[in-house]
Amino acid sequence: MKLAQFENSGGQSLGVLIADRVVTVSALAWAQRHSGILTTDWLLELTDTIELIEQGDEGLAALTAMIERARSGSFEIDPRFAFVVDSVSFVPPIYPRKIIAIGRNYIDHAIEGGSEPPAAPLIFNKLANSLSAHNAPIVLHKISTQIDYEAELAVVIGRRATKVSESEALNYVFGYTLINDVSARDLQFGDGQWVRGKGLDGFAPLGPFITTRDEIPDVQALKIEGRLNGEVMQSSNTSKMIFKVAYLVSYISQGITLEPGDVIATGTPDGVGIFRKPPVLLKPGDVYEVTIQGLGTLRNPVVAAD
């Protein structure tokens, strides 16, 4: 299933994609109760992705069953709570406790930057203030003149993971989404470490949907693409990752406990703007889109600071 968090007149809602509509989960539950077939009362008040994740496999199974009944026509969906995707005011599909990012995880990206591929995962943080959403603007902060794009696959953790084996690691994944690891290159390279250059306000657009793990049979076989104003700038495949998703989950969990809802940004392929000749950096009026096979498209316009 594909899950999204969004704002409507009643506040934040959790929605699920059914056909071409984002349908509020709580409205689905109320419709089932009215039809006399609801057996899981907590679905009536469900508005948050982490709340769903914390219900575990049984919670996900209950929601899946409800969605299948809706698709089969077992009950009627109230059209007031079924929204055309383009009309939805998305917020981040999850509010993670932490965003752990991986640098230089595609060989071609390491090479284009003049670096040797890393011998071990290169880990840094995206800060909570950097979290943003589908269609939200990327602001060109005045403290930087070299703001760049990075299309990436993001992994959403489904249960507490500490010291897990690589063979078991994917069992700790809830699903996958898209992230743009926006980067202020002059700050990133000038500071000598990456926190500020990667962590400015709005520098982690995420979404629009989380696709649950069961819908992605092989996470290491997904086409990934980044487009600037419709022009393809990045085009690769997750098969080209140096460190695969299972390895990253296991590696991180050896000393950093991963909690439900945590996000791992798995690195970007080659084609970023700073290493082009001449460099192609974000400017007001631009639009950057990240598309990953099976997950959808994350779109963000670019605006000046003021």
LOPA-294686 format. One record per residue (C-alpha): x, y, z; residue in one letter. Coordinates in pm, 1 decimal, padded with zeros to 6 digits. Example, Ala and Ser with C-alpha at 12.3 -4.5 7.8 and 13.67 -1.06 7.14 Angstrom:
+----------+----------+----------+-----+
:        x :        y :        z : res :
+----------+----------+----------+-----+
:  01230.0 : -00450.0 :  00780.0 :   a :
:  01367.0 : -00106.0 :  00714.0 :   s :
+----------+----------+----------+-----+
This chain:
+----------+----------+----------+-----+
:        x :        y :        z : res :
+----------+----------+----------+-----+
:  00000.0 :  00000.0 :  00000.0 :   m :
:  00095.3 :  00363.2 : -00038.7 :   k :
:  00049.9 :  00584.8 :  00267.5 :   l :
:  00060.9 :  00962.4 :  00296.6 :   a :
:  00013.6 :  01223.8 :  00567.1 :   q :
: -00166.1 :  01538.3 :  00460.0 :   f :
: -00352.1 :  01842.5 :  00588.0 :   e :
: -00723.0 :  01900.6 :  00541.1 :   n :
: -00989.0 :  02110.2 :  00712.3 :   s :
: -00987.1 :  01878.6 :  01013.8 :   g :
: -00609.4 :  01886.3 :  01064.8 :   g :
: -00360.4 :  01612.9 :  00979.2 :   q :
: -00489.5 :  01291.6 :  00827.1 :   s :
: -00335.8 :  00962.0 :  00727.5 :   l :
: -00437.0 :  00860.3 :  00379.8 :   g :
: -00398.5 :  00556.8 :  00157.4 :   v :
: -00383.1 :  00559.0 : -00221.2 :   l :
: -00679.0 :  00374.7 : -00373.9 :   i :
: -00694.0 :  00394.7 : -00753.6 :   a :
: -00629.4 :  00764.2 : -00824.2 :   d :
: -00753.3 :  00897.8 : -00489.8 :   r :
: -00595.7 :  00954.8 : -00149.5 :   v :
: -00856.7 :  00824.9 :  00094.0 :   v :
: -00854.1 :  00911.1 :  00463.2 :   t :
: -00795.5 :  00596.8 :  00669.6 :   v :
: -01027.6 :  00707.3 :  00949.3 :   s :
: -01307.7 :  00769.6 :  00696.7 :   a :
: -01259.6 :  00418.7 :  00557.2 :   l :
: -01288.7 :  00281.0 :  00908.4 :   a :
: -01604.7 :  00478.5 :  00985.8 :   w :
: -01760.7 :  00360.2 :  00658.3 :   a :
: -01686.4 :  00001.0 :  00752.4 :   q :
: -01834.2 :  00049.4 :  01097.8 :   r :
: -02149.5 :  00190.9 :  00938.7 :   h :
: -02162.3 : -00121.2 :  00719.5 :   s :
: -02124.4 : -00341.1 :  01027.8 :   g :
: -01794.4 : -00501.3 :  00922.6 :   i :
: -01530.8 : -00306.8 :  01120.1 :   l :
: -01347.5 : -00520.3 :  01373.6 :   t :
: -01052.6 : -00293.2 :  01460.5 :   t :
: -01161.5 :  00019.9 :  01647.9 :   d :
: -00819.2 :  00190.4 :  01661.5 :   w :
: -00840.8 :  00249.5 :  01286.2 :   l :
: -01119.9 :  00501.0 :  01352.7 :   l :
: -00875.0 :  00749.2 :  01504.7 :   e :
: -00562.4 :  00670.7 :  01301.7 :   l :
: -00399.5 :  00992.4 :  01174.0 :   t :
: -00027.2 :  00920.8 :  01199.5 :   d :
:  00207.1 :  00681.7 :  01018.0 :   t :
:  00416.7 :  00605.8 :  01326.2 :   i :
:  00101.0 :  00507.6 :  01514.7 :   e :
:  00034.0 :  00253.9 :  01239.6 :   l :
:  00392.0 :  00124.0 :  01242.2 :   i :
:  00376.9 :  00074.6 :  01617.3 :   e :
:  00076.2 : -00156.4 :  01572.7 :   q :
:  00315.4 : -00404.4 :  01411.0 :   g :
:  00229.5 : -00671.1 :  01155.2 :   d :
: -00121.6 : -00718.4 :  01293.4 :   e :
: -00199.6 : -00349.8 :  01249.9 :   g :
: -00072.7 : -00347.2 :  00894.4 :   l :
: -00272.8 : -00660.1 :  00816.4 :   a :
: -00590.5 : -00500.7 :  00956.0 :   a :
: -00544.3 : -00190.7 :  00741.4 :   l :
: -00464.1 : -00402.5 :  00435.5 :   t :
: -00783.2 : -00602.1 :  00482.3 :   a :
: -00986.0 : -00283.3 :  00512.1 :   m :
: -00835.7 : -00143.9 :  00191.6 :   i :
: -00907.2 : -00467.2 :  00004.6 :   e :
: -01270.4 : -00454.9 :  00117.1 :   r :
: -01292.6 : -00095.9 : -00009.5 :   a :
: -01145.8 : -00192.0 : -00345.8 :   r :
: -01387.7 : -00483.2 : -00379.8 :   s :
: -01688.2 : -00256.6 : -00318.2 :   g :
: -01786.3 : -00414.7 :  00014.1 :   s :
: -01869.6 : -00066.8 :  00140.4 :   f :
: -01902.3 :  00278.8 : -00009.5 :   e :
: -01625.8 :  00539.6 :  00027.5 :   i :
: -01753.7 :  00885.0 :  00118.2 :   d :
: -01633.6 :  01110.5 : -00169.1 :   p :
: -01575.9 :  01394.4 :  00079.5 :   r :
: -01277.2 :  01198.7 :  00212.1 :   f :
: -01134.7 :  01076.8 : -00120.0 :   a :
: -00904.5 :  01336.4 : -00273.3 :   f :
: -00751.0 :  01366.5 : -00618.4 :   v :
: -00374.3 :  01334.6 : -00567.6 :   v :
: -00293.4 :  01671.9 : -00722.4 :   d :
: -00531.1 :  01845.4 : -00480.5 :   s :
: -00374.1 :  01700.7 : -00163.2 :   v :
: -00173.3 :  01926.5 :  00071.0 :   s :
:  00098.7 :  01675.8 :  00156.4 :   f :
:  00310.8 :  01694.9 :  00468.9 :   v :
:  00605.5 :  01456.9 :  00522.5 :   p :
:  00472.6 :  01099.2 :  00513.5 :   p :
:  00640.0 :  01039.2 :  00849.1 :   i :
:  00804.2 :  01246.5 :  01123.2 :   y :
:  01111.9 :  01038.3 :  01204.6 :   p :
:  01305.5 :  01057.7 :  01527.6 :   r :
:  01620.1 :  01068.0 :  01316.5 :   k :
:  01726.1 :  01084.1 :  00953.5 :   i :
:  02049.9 :  00897.5 :  00888.3 :   i :
:  02206.7 :  00962.1 :  00549.6 :   a :
:  02476.8 :  00781.8 :  00354.5 :   i :
:  02737.7 :  00963.1 :  00147.0 :   g :
:  02903.7 :  00844.8 : -00176.1 :   r :
:  02707.5 :  00520.8 : -00192.7 :   n :
:  02717.0 :  00496.3 : -00573.8 :   y :
:  03057.2 :  00439.0 : -00735.8 :   i :
:  02989.1 :  00680.2 : -01023.6 :   d :
:  02896.7 :  00956.7 : -00779.6 :   h :
:  03215.8 :  00905.7 : -00580.6 :   a :
:  03418.5 :  00914.3 : -00902.1 :   i :
:  03252.1 :  01230.0 : -01035.9 :   e :
:  03351.8 :  01407.3 : -00713.0 :   g :
:  03709.6 :  01289.9 : -00737.2 :   g :
:  03686.3 :  01053.4 : -00439.9 :   s :
:  03765.1 :  00688.6 : -00392.1 :   e :
:  03459.4 :  00473.7 : -00318.8 :   p :
:  03435.6 :  00444.9 :  00062.0 :   p :
:  03549.4 :  00127.6 :  00234.3 :   a :
:  03260.7 :  00153.5 :  00480.9 :   a :
:  02933.3 :  00348.2 :  00481.0 :   p :
:  02990.2 :  00721.4 :  00520.6 :   l :
:  02723.5 :  00827.8 :  00770.8 :   i :
:  02589.7 :  01175.9 :  00847.6 :   f :
:  02264.8 :  01326.3 :  00977.4 :   n :
:  01989.5 :  01528.6 :  00818.2 :   k :
:  01845.1 :  01740.1 :  01099.1 :   l :
:  01477.5 :  01747.0 :  01198.1 :   a :
:  01440.1 :  02108.5 :  01081.0 :   n :
:  01543.1 :  01999.9 :  00730.8 :   s :
:  01236.2 :  01776.3 :  00691.8 :   l :
:  01001.2 :  01894.4 :  00418.2 :   s :
:  00728.6 :  01755.3 :  00194.2 :   a :
:  00617.1 :  01691.5 : -00161.5 :   h :
:  00541.6 :  02020.7 : -00342.4 :   n :
:  00698.3 :  02225.6 : -00060.1 :   a :
:  00946.7 :  02488.9 : -00181.7 :   p :
:  01321.4 :  02444.4 : -00152.3 :   i :
:  01439.3 :  02780.2 : -00017.6 :   v :
:  01772.1 :  02914.0 : -00143.7 :   l :
:  01918.1 :  03031.5 :  00184.5 :   h :
:  02124.4 :  03348.4 :  00153.0 :   k :
:  02418.7 :  03195.3 :  00339.6 :   i :
:  02490.2 :  02968.7 :  00040.7 :   s :
:  02547.0 :  03026.8 : -00330.3 :   t :
:  02586.7 :  02659.1 : -00424.8 :   q :
:  02264.7 :  02474.6 : -00344.1 :   i :
:  02241.3 :  02137.5 : -00515.3 :   d :
:  02001.9 :  01843.9 : -00560.6 :   y :
:  02044.0 :  01473.2 : -00477.7 :   e :
:  01781.7 :  01212.2 : -00571.9 :   a :
:  01776.1 :  00924.8 : -00323.4 :   e :
:  01586.9 :  00619.5 : -00202.9 :   l :
:  01478.0 :  00648.4 :  00161.1 :   a :
:  01418.5 :  00350.5 :  00389.8 :   v :
:  01158.8 :  00370.6 :  00668.7 :   v :
:  01227.5 :  00148.9 :  00970.4 :   i :
:  00936.9 : -00063.3 :  01094.2 :   g :
:  01053.9 : -00192.5 :  01431.3 :   r :
:  01328.7 : -00137.4 :  01683.2 :   r :
:  01656.7 : -00260.7 :  01538.4 :   a :
:  01971.4 : -00308.5 :  01738.7 :   t :
:  02262.5 : -00527.1 :  01628.4 :   k :
:  02058.3 : -00702.4 :  01360.3 :   v :
:  02219.1 : -00933.0 :  01106.7 :   s :
:  02230.4 : -00846.5 :  00737.0 :   e :
:  02024.3 : -01156.9 :  00658.6 :   s :
:  01744.5 : -01036.5 :  00889.3 :   e :
:  01775.1 : -00662.0 :  00824.5 :   a :
:  01496.5 : -00620.4 :  00567.7 :   l :
:  01250.1 : -00767.1 :  00819.0 :   n :
:  01300.2 : -00443.7 :  01014.7 :   y :
:  01198.7 : -00225.1 :  00719.8 :   v :
:  00844.4 : -00088.2 :  00704.5 :   f :
:  00867.0 :  00062.3 :  00359.0 :   g :
:  01034.9 :  00296.6 :  00116.3 :   y :
:  00993.6 :  00654.0 :  00001.7 :   t :
:  01178.7 :  00927.4 : -00188.5 :   l :
:  01407.4 :  01198.2 : -00054.3 :   i :
:  01597.0 :  01489.2 : -00205.8 :   n :
:  01917.7 :  01534.2 : -00006.5 :   d :
:  01943.9 :  01906.8 : -00083.6 :   v :
:  02298.2 :  02026.4 : -00015.2 :   s :
:  02468.0 :  02364.1 :  00024.8 :   a :
:  02798.6 :  02265.2 : -00132.5 :   r :
:  02999.2 :  02570.3 : -00025.0 :   d :
:  02900.1 :  02506.0 :  00337.2 :   l :
:  02943.9 :  02128.8 :  00306.8 :   q :
:  03296.2 :  02153.5 :  00167.0 :   f :
:  03398.9 :  02470.4 :  00348.3 :   g :
:  03300.0 :  02359.5 :  00699.8 :   d :
:  03507.3 :  02042.9 :  00689.3 :   g :
:  03200.3 :  01839.9 :  00793.7 :   q :
:  02853.4 :  01806.3 :  00646.0 :   w :
:  02601.3 :  01889.2 :  00918.4 :   v :
:  02530.6 :  02250.5 :  00823.7 :   r :
:  02554.6 :  02201.7 :  00447.9 :   g :
:  02306.7 :  01914.4 :  00461.0 :   k :
:  02088.7 :  02031.8 :  00749.2 :   g :
:  01950.7 :  02373.1 :  00657.5 :   l :
:  01576.6 :  02433.4 :  00690.4 :   d :
:  01381.2 :  02246.0 :  00423.9 :   g :
:  01677.9 :  02048.8 :  00291.1 :   f :
:  01512.0 :  01705.0 :  00322.2 :   a :
:  01194.5 :  01690.0 :  00110.9 :   p :
:  01040.1 :  01347.5 :  00171.6 :   l :
:  00747.6 :  01166.0 :  00015.2 :   g :
:  00485.1 :  01197.3 : -00107.5 :   p :
:  00402.8 :  00834.4 : -00019.6 :   f :
:  00558.0 :  00554.3 :  00180.9 :   i :
:  00524.4 :  00230.4 : -00013.7 :   t :
:  00513.9 : -00069.7 :  00217.9 :   t :
:  00790.8 : -00327.2 :  00183.1 :   r :
:  00561.1 : -00602.5 :  00055.2 :   d :
:  00502.6 : -00407.6 : -00268.3 :   e :
:  00873.8 : -00389.5 : -00353.4 :   i :
:  01000.1 : -00742.1 : -00426.0 :   p :
:  01360.6 : -00630.0 : -00483.9 :   d :
:  01468.4 : -00294.6 : -00345.1 :   v :
:  01804.1 : -00335.9 : -00522.5 :   q :
:  01646.6 : -00333.2 : -00868.3 :   a :
:  01471.6 :  00003.4 : -00885.7 :   l :
:  01531.1 :  00269.2 : -01149.0 :   k :
:  01604.8 :  00608.6 : -00989.0 :   i :
:  01591.2 :  00936.8 : -01175.3 :   e :
:  01628.9 :  01307.2 : -01096.4 :   g :
:  01496.4 :  01576.9 : -01330.9 :   r :
:  01563.4 :  01949.8 : -01327.6 :   l :
:  01286.8 :  02140.5 : -01506.0 :   n :
:  01201.3 :  01818.8 : -01690.2 :   g :
:  01558.8 :  01745.5 : -01802.3 :   e :
:  01709.8 :  01419.9 : -01675.5 :   v :
:  02013.2 :  01498.7 : -01459.9 :   m :
:  02047.2 :  01173.2 : -01265.9 :   q :
:  01961.3 :  00828.8 : -01399.2 :   s :
:  02070.8 :  00508.0 : -01232.2 :   s :
:  01949.3 :  00198.1 : -01053.4 :   n :
:  01957.9 :  00097.1 : -00688.1 :   t :
:  02149.2 : -00213.1 : -00799.3 :   s :
:  02450.8 :  00018.9 : -00829.0 :   k :
:  02464.5 :  00098.7 : -00458.2 :   m :
:  02800.1 :  00015.4 : -00302.7 :   i :
:  02634.0 : -00076.8 :  00027.6 :   f :
:  02292.5 : -00235.9 : -00016.5 :   k :
:  01987.9 : -00156.8 :  00196.5 :   v :
:  02013.3 : -00471.1 :  00410.3 :   a :
:  02379.6 : -00403.9 :  00479.0 :   y :
:  02311.1 : -00041.6 :  00575.1 :   l :
:  02035.3 : -00135.1 :  00822.0 :   v :
:  02258.2 : -00397.3 :  00978.9 :   s :
:  02570.0 : -00177.8 :  00982.8 :   y :
:  02398.0 :  00120.7 :  01141.6 :   i :
:  02217.4 : -00091.6 :  01399.7 :   s :
:  02541.8 : -00231.2 :  01539.9 :   q :
:  02589.8 :  00086.9 :  01742.6 :   g :
:  02293.2 :  00315.1 :  01667.4 :   i :
:  01954.4 :  00173.8 :  01762.3 :   t :
:  01701.0 :  00231.7 :  01487.7 :   l :
:  01350.6 :  00313.2 :  01609.5 :   e :
:  01016.6 :  00271.1 :  01430.3 :   p :
:  00978.5 :  00553.7 :  01180.6 :   g :
:  01348.6 :  00634.5 :  01150.4 :   d :
:  01461.2 :  00713.6 :  00795.7 :   v :
:  01779.4 :  00611.6 :  00616.5 :   i :
:  01867.7 :  00811.6 :  00303.1 :   a :
:  02072.4 :  00565.8 :  00100.1 :   t :
:  02286.8 :  00794.4 : -00114.8 :   g :
:  02261.2 :  00958.9 : -00454.3 :   t :
:  02382.1 :  00846.5 : -00797.8 :   p :
:  02600.5 :  01056.2 : -01025.8 :   d :
:  02477.4 :  01363.0 : -01208.9 :   g :
:  02460.6 :  01613.8 : -00922.7 :   v :
:  02496.8 :  01977.9 : -01018.6 :   g :
:  02818.0 :  02080.3 : -00846.3 :   i :
:  03038.3 :  01837.3 : -01041.8 :   f :
:  02901.5 :  01927.4 : -01384.1 :   r :
:  03109.2 :  02142.7 : -01616.7 :   k :
:  02996.8 :  02411.3 : -01579.0 :   p :
:  02813.8 :  02348.3 : -01247.0 :   p :
:  02434.1 :  02343.1 : -01258.9 :   v :
:  02302.8 :  02473.8 : -00926.8 :   l :
:  01947.7 :  02539.7 : -00813.4 :   l :
:  01799.5 :  02881.5 : -00886.5 :   k :
:  01461.2 :  03048.0 : -00828.1 :   p :
:  01193.3 :  02909.6 : -01056.7 :   g :
:  01350.9 :  02566.3 : -01090.7 :   d :
:  01161.6 :  02245.4 : -01017.2 :   v :
:  01341.1 :  01926.8 : -00914.4 :   y :
:  01171.1 :  01589.3 : -00933.9 :   e :
:  01285.3 :  01255.5 : -00794.2 :   v :
:  01125.6 :  00945.1 : -00944.1 :   t :
:  01188.5 :  00589.2 : -00825.8 :   i :
:  01034.1 :  00284.7 : -00988.4 :   q :
:  00732.5 :  00165.9 : -00792.5 :   g :
:  00743.9 :  00454.9 : -00544.6 :   l :
:  00624.3 :  00756.2 : -00743.9 :   g :
:  00757.5 :  01109.1 : -00783.9 :   t :
:  00869.1 :  01370.8 : -00532.1 :   l :
:  00840.9 :  01723.5 : -00672.9 :   r :
:  00972.1 :  02049.1 : -00522.8 :   n :
:  00984.8 :  02400.7 : -00666.5 :   p :
:  01281.5 :  02625.5 : -00585.8 :   v :
:  01235.4 :  02975.7 : -00445.5 :   v :
:  01455.0 :  03261.8 : -00332.3 :   a :
:  01496.4 :  03322.7 :  00040.5 :   a :
:  01263.9 :  03622.3 :  00038.8 :   d :
+----------+----------+----------+-----+
